[in-house]
Amino acid sequence: MLQNLFTGLVAGSLLFLPVLHKHPISGTDTHTATQKNKGWISLFDGKTTNGWHTFGKSTAGEGWTVVDGCLHLDASDKTKRGGDIVNELELENFHLKLDWKIAKNGNSGIIFWVQDDPSKYKYVWHTGPEMQVLDNEGHPDGKIMKHRVGDLYDLVTAKEDAVKPVGEWNTAEIISNKGKLEFILNGVSVLTTMYGDDNWRAMIANSKFKSMPDFGKVFKGHIALQDHGDNVWYRNIMVKKL
């Protein structure tokens, strides 16, 4: 009888044990129902490249794979190029949020307002500006102002270095809303600028994009992830329309 009582107490106590939620090490989609109810849309299902295609192609290139819930550019086999991949959703005013991790000496980027028209443009960066993803310490671009992590590439320097050491996950956010652009890296607002005004046009005129007639001129387009020939991982890719 005592043994049955003890067993019952133990079994009953298990009902009151707290559930421990472990932060995922992999890239499994961790969007909660609350986030989705607040208008967040997942751009990556954590299992496939559905919704993404290499610019100028109908599907994602072979170099882009899904590993442990992460969208991974595997640059180890140069015969399997991924190309810059574009999401099918067209966005105007939006809040994009994702996690990224770069390999040592690596380079990639998060490009937005991309005009998905390969008949008119050769590359996604002929139309879309970029939030730089980089190993600041190992890649040559880390020594160039406006080319470092969190910069609006070749246009505006991030005001604060909030990046984590290479190999660790970083959380990046891009907010584009009615003429104002903000970059957030690991919870720190690193860059704010206006777009579409005289200052914006002057910045482009003094950049490497000055010869591209439609660069940064259309503020509605697609999100793209850059293949710069280096290993990079993305996960938890979500957006909210504003």
N, C-alpha and C positions, 0 to 999 in steps of 0.2 A: 504493500500500500504506500509506504514512504517512497519507494522507488517510483511508483506511478505518479505520486504527487510531485516529486522532484522533476520528473520528465515533463509533466504538464507545465510546471513553472518555467522551466527552461524554454519549452516550446512557445509558451505564451509570451515570454520576455522578448523573443525574437520579433514579435509583432511590433515592438516599440523601439527596435534598434533604428537609428537614423540611417538614411540612405546616403552613402558617400558618392558624390559625383566627381569623378576624376577628370581633370582637364585633359583633353585628348592630345596625345603626342603626334598622332597621324593627322591627316588633313580632313578627317571625317566632317561632314557638314554639321556644324553645331548650332545652326539657327534654331532658336526656340520658337514655340508657338506664339509667344508674346511679341517677338520681333516681327514675325510674319503678320500678325494682326495689326501691327503698327505700320504696315505698308512695305516692309522689306521683301524684295524679290531675289531669290537665289539664281545666280547666273551659272552655277556649276553644281551638278548633282553629286559630286564626290565619287562617281562610278564610271562615267563616260565623258566623252568630249561633245556630247549632244549640245546643240546650241552654239557651237563654235566651228569656224572654218578658217583655213589658211586664206589670206587675202588673195583673191583671184581664183580660188578653188571652191569646190562644193563641200569638202570635208577638211578636217584638221590633218596636217601633214604627219608622217610617220614618227617624226621626232617628238611629237607631243603624246605623252602617255599618261595614264592615270595609275599612280602608285600609292598605296596606303591612303587613299582619299585625297591625294594631292594631284593637281594638274602640273605635270613635270615635263620640262624640256630636257630630253636626254641628248646631250651634245657629244657623247662619247663616240658615236658612230656617225661620221661626217657624211656618209652616203644616205642617211635618213634625215634630211633636213625637215624642220617643222614649219619654218616660215612664220611671219607674224600672224597670230590668230585673232580673228574678229568675232565678237559676240553678235548674235542676230538681232538683239533688242536695240532699237533706236531710241536715244535719250536726248532730252533738251535740258531742263532744269533737274538736277539729280544730286544724290549723295551716294557715292561709291565707297565701299569698304571691303578690304581683303587683307589676307596675310601673305607675305612673301618671304622666301629664303633664297639667298644667292650662294653659289659655290665660290671658293677662294679665287680671287682675280677676275670674278665674273661681272657681267654687264647685262642688263635687261631694262625694260621700261614698261610703264603703264600709260597707254596712249588713249586719248579721248577725242570726241568730236570727229571721229574718222568718217570720211565719206567713202562708203563701201562700193566704189565704182571703178574697177580695174580697167575699164575701157577709157577712162579719163586720167587716172592716176596710177603711177607705177608702184608706189609704196604707201603704206598707211601714214607715214610721217610727212607726206607731201601735203596733207590736210590737217592732221591731228597733232596737237601739242602733247608733251610727254612729262610725266613725273618720273624722275630718274631712279632706277634700281641698280645698285652698284656695290662692289667691294671697294670702299673708299681707300683702304690701305694698300690693296694689291693691284688695282687697275689704274692705268695711266690717267684716266679721266678724273680720278680722285684728286689730282693736283691742279685741275682746271676749275676756276670759279664758274658757276652756273652749269657744271657738269657733274656735281656731286649728288649723293643720295638726297632725295627730297626736293631737289631743285626743279623748277619749271625749266626743262632742259634748254640751255643756251639763251634763256630769256630772263629769268629771275633766280637769284640765289636764295636758298632757304636761310632763314635768320638764325636757326639754331640746329646744332648737330644732335639729333635725337636717335640716331641709328644704333642698333645693337651689333655686337661683334659678328663677323662673318660666320655663317653656319647656323645662326639663331634666327628664329621667326620674328618678323617685324609686322606691325599692323599699319597699313596705309589707308588714308581716306582722302578722297577728292570731292569737294563740294563746288558745284557749278550752278549758280542761281542768279538769274536776272542781272547779269553784268558783273557779278562778283565771283572770284575764284579763290578757294582756300585749300591748302594742303595740310593734312594732319599726319604726323608720323609718331606712332607709339603714344598717342594721347596728347602730343604736343603740337600746337598750331605753329607750323614752321614757315608758312608763306601765305600771304594774302595780296591779291592784286585785282584790279578791275580789268575787264576785257571789253573790246569793241570800241573803246574811246581812242582819242588821239595818242595818248601815251602807249596804249597797246599796239597801235599801228607803228609807232616810232620804234618800239622794242623789236618788232619783227623786221623792220627795215634795217636795223643794226645787228641782225643775227644771221646765222648760216641759212635761214629759211627765206631770206629776202628775195631769192630768185624763183620762189614757188608761189605763183599768183593766188592760189586759194588756201594757203596755209593760215590757219587760225581765223578764218573769215566767216565760216558757218558754225554757229554755236549749237548745232543739233546734229548728232551722229552716233557712232558706235564706239564701244570700248574695244581696245586691242591690247594684246600682250606680246611683247617683242622677243623675237628670236635674234639674239646678237651673237649666237654661236657658243654660248656658255650655259652650263647647267643652272637651272633656276626652277623653283617650286612655288606654286600658288595654291591657296586653299581658302575656304570660307568666303567666296566671292559673292557679294550681295549688293543690291542697289535699292535705293528708295527714290521714287519720283517726287519732285518738289513742286 
